[in-house]
Amino acid sequence: MLAFTALAVLVVDVTSKVAASTWLRDAPVELPGPLDLQLAYNPGAAFGLGSNLPLAVVLAVTTTVAALIAIGAWRGWLPNPWAAGLIVGGAIGNVIDRAEAGTVVDMLHTGWWPTFNLADVAIVCGAMLLAFSSLRSNEPDHQRGHGDPGDAA
């Protein structure tokens, strides 16, 4: 499940970055609602954090975190392989971009939050899902609706 999810995220992320680099080069696209499409090149981590850090540090930290999450899911330490796949796929997408150009292509713009990309969305959603799954995995089975119905009485 982790590999499938990570690969799907990676394909969608890379495709969206290529499309943004091609179609948004001349001007942003205003969409109805709170989100617009605007091309930006981010030298930092997600949402522009750590933009003053050397490229090698950002690549090393991102790769290490993705590897630890992948190993944790493979070893069964993480309760949700889907969540791990979202995080790993997003991290790999951003690492590839950063390794090629020294920056990451961002295109999702709100006007009130730093511009971001689909890899960032996958990482944040995966982290939230992983946190929720971790909390749920610490509950006794009868509180989650699992186990023998007679055990809850």
C-alpha positions as CSV (number, residue, x, y, z in Angstrom):
1,M,0.0,0.0,0.0
2,L,2.8,2.4,0.9
3,A,4.6,2.0,-2.5
4,F,1.4,2.3,-4.5
5,T,0.3,5.5,-2.6
6,A,3.8,7.0,-2.8
7,L,4.0,6.3,-6.6
8,A,0.6,7.8,-7.2
9,V,1.4,10.9,-5.3
10,L,4.8,11.2,-7.1
11,V,3.2,10.9,-10.5
12,V,0.5,13.5,-9.8
13,D,3.0,15.8,-8.1
14,V,5.5,15.7,-10.9
15,T,2.8,16.1,-13.6
16,S,1.4,19.1,-11.8
17,K,4.8,20.7,-11.5
18,V,5.5,20.2,-15.2
19,A,2.1,21.6,-16.1
20,A,2.5,24.6,-13.8
21,S,6.0,25.4,-15.2
22,T,4.6,25.3,-18.7
23,W,1.1,27.0,-18.4
24,L,1.7,29.4,-15.5
25,R,5.0,30.9,-16.8
26,D,3.4,34.0,-18.2
27,A,0.6,34.8,-15.7
28,P,-1.2,33.4,-12.8
29,V,-4.7,31.9,-13.2
30,E,-7.5,33.2,-11.0
31,L,-9.9,30.5,-9.9
32,P,-13.3,31.0,-8.3
33,G,-12.9,30.5,-4.6
34,P,-10.0,30.9,-2.3
35,L,-7.3,29.2,-4.4
36,D,-5.4,30.6,-7.4
37,L,-2.7,29.1,-9.6
38,Q,0.5,31.1,-9.5
39,L,4.0,29.8,-10.4
40,A,6.6,30.2,-7.7
41,Y,10.0,28.7,-7.1
42,N,10.6,27.8,-3.4
43,P,14.2,27.4,-2.2
44,G,13.0,26.2,1.2
45,A,11.0,23.3,2.6
46,A,7.2,23.1,2.7
47,F,5.6,26.6,2.7
48,G,8.9,28.3,2.3
49,L,10.3,27.2,5.7
50,G,14.0,26.9,5.9
51,S,14.7,28.9,2.7
52,N,18.0,30.1,4.2
53,L,19.3,26.6,4.8
54,P,21.9,25.1,2.4
55,L,20.5,22.8,-0.3
56,A,22.5,19.9,1.0
57,V,20.9,20.2,4.5
58,V,17.3,20.5,3.1
59,L,17.9,17.4,0.9
60,A,19.5,15.4,3.7
61,V,16.7,16.1,6.2
62,T,13.9,15.5,3.7
63,T,15.4,12.3,2.5
64,T,16.1,11.0,6.0
65,V,12.6,11.7,7.2
66,A,11.1,10.0,4.1
67,A,13.4,7.0,4.6
68,L,12.5,6.7,8.3
69,I,8.8,6.8,7.6
70,A,9.1,4.2,4.8
71,I,11.2,2.0,7.1
72,G,8.7,2.5,9.9
73,A,5.8,1.5,7.7
74,W,7.7,-1.5,6.3
75,R,8.5,-2.7,9.8
76,G,5.0,-2.3,11.0
77,W,5.8,0.5,13.4
78,L,3.3,2.9,11.8
79,P,-0.4,2.2,12.0
80,N,-1.4,3.5,8.5
81,P,0.5,2.7,5.3
82,W,-1.7,5.1,3.3
83,A,-0.5,8.0,5.5
84,A,3.1,6.9,5.2
85,G,2.7,6.7,1.4
86,L,1.4,10.2,1.2
87,I,4.3,11.5,3.2
88,V,6.9,9.5,1.3
89,G,5.5,10.3,-2.1
90,G,5.3,14.0,-1.4
91,A,8.8,14.1,0.1
92,I,10.3,12.3,-2.9
93,G,8.5,14.6,-5.3
94,N,10.0,17.7,-3.6
95,V,13.4,16.1,-3.3
96,I,13.5,15.3,-7.0
97,D,12.5,18.9,-7.8
98,R,15.1,20.4,-5.4
99,A,17.9,18.1,-6.5
100,E,17.3,19.0,-10.2
101,A,16.9,22.8,-9.8
102,G,17.7,23.8,-6.3
103,T,14.1,24.9,-5.8
104,V,10.7,23.4,-5.7
105,V,7.9,24.4,-8.1
106,D,4.9,25.7,-6.2
107,M,1.6,26.7,-7.8
108,L,-1.3,26.7,-5.3
109,H,-1.7,30.2,-4.0
110,T,-4.2,31.5,-1.4
111,G,-3.0,35.0,-0.9
112,W,-2.9,34.5,2.9
113,W,-0.6,31.5,3.0
114,P,2.8,30.8,1.3
115,T,2.4,29.3,-2.2
116,F,2.6,25.4,-2.1
117,N,2.2,22.4,-4.3
118,L,0.5,19.0,-4.3
119,A,3.5,17.3,-2.6
120,D,3.0,19.7,0.3
121,V,-0.7,18.8,0.4
122,A,0.1,15.1,0.4
123,I,2.7,15.5,3.2
124,V,0.4,17.5,5.4
125,C,-2.6,15.2,4.8
126,G,-0.4,12.2,5.4
127,A,1.0,13.6,8.7
128,M,-2.5,14.4,9.9
129,L,-3.8,10.9,8.9
130,L,-0.7,9.3,10.6
131,A,-1.3,11.3,13.8
132,F,-5.0,10.4,13.8
133,S,-4.2,6.8,13.1
134,S,-1.6,6.7,15.9
135,L,-4.1,8.1,18.4
136,R,-6.7,5.5,17.3
137,S,-4.3,2.7,17.5
138,N,-3.7,3.4,21.2
139,E,-7.4,3.0,22.0
140,P,-8.5,-0.4,23.3
141,D,-10.3,-2.5,20.6
142,H,-13.7,-2.1,22.3
143,Q,-13.5,1.7,22.0
144,R,-12.8,1.5,18.2
145,G,-15.7,-0.9,17.6
146,H,-13.4,-4.0,17.2
147,G,-13.2,-7.1,19.2
148,D,-15.9,-9.3,20.7
149,P,-19.1,-7.3,21.4
150,G,-19.4,-9.2,24.7
151,D,-16.0,-7.7,25.8
152,A,-17.5,-4.2,26.0
153,A,-20.1,-5.1,28.6
